Amino acid sequence: MPRNLDMTALRSFAAVAESGGVTRAAGLLHLTQSAVSMQLKRLEESLGRTLLDRSGRGVSLTADGEQLLGYAKRMLRLNDEVFSRLTDHVYEGEIVLGVPHDIVYPAIPQVLKRFHAEYPRMKVQLVSSFTSRLRDMFRKGECDAILTTEDTLEGGGETLCKLPLVWVGAPEGQAWKARPLRLAFEHKCIFRQGVQGALDEAGIAWEMAVESESSRTIEASVSADLAVHALIEGMEPRYMETIDHGGALPPLAQKRVNLYAADTLNSEAGQDLLTLIRQGYHDMRTANAQAA
């Protein structure tokens, strides 16, 4: 039958080991010397091992004691973390984060996963929409922080990375070879006009084959090889791929991934979320550069 270690006795043992004596440990733990001594004795009896060498003037660890100390530190740290996370009400609440749908992957899922591990009682409400709508929500105070894809940076924001737009289509698709080139874009997509302008400048005829308010409709049409689309490099979903057109299509502009955070997002949890977002896009930019 499994037996359990006495965490109180384990804490006394760790305190004695780190302070170098029972008297000092008792003072640190606000216990009497006799109480600490009894806990140590009980711990040794439960394990059937001698943990402390008491033959000298002070106390020192035996080989078994040295081995236990490593485990004790990890167990106490985890014990304290559990109590801190599950009983501390400081980090309860909700943060509303707005992210354009085409830059949610791959960074944001990992950001949310890591933030939840650190702040399990905090809720992050993810709003996915177009940059123009997210900027409007942020101005109205409906989002605590937003990411945007833009050509420039407005006041109060910071640019996390600059990445080029790339042509995307169906895996092994042929739609990019058609003329006029068939395009698929949402009505409010800010990439749309720039892509059309690049084609006009290159003298390539095009037609808007698929228009929709729904990103899913665009994705389904492109993955079916009915049209082509443009996304920020590294954001392609698995059912699309960057088109290897060999120069048959014009290069597209770079876009900034910008971060805007409200002044009210000044709690430790809020600042940690922003740090995770910055790190997520930094890692993505680094991965793209290495792959190039």
Disulfide bonds with the S-S distance in Angstrom:
none
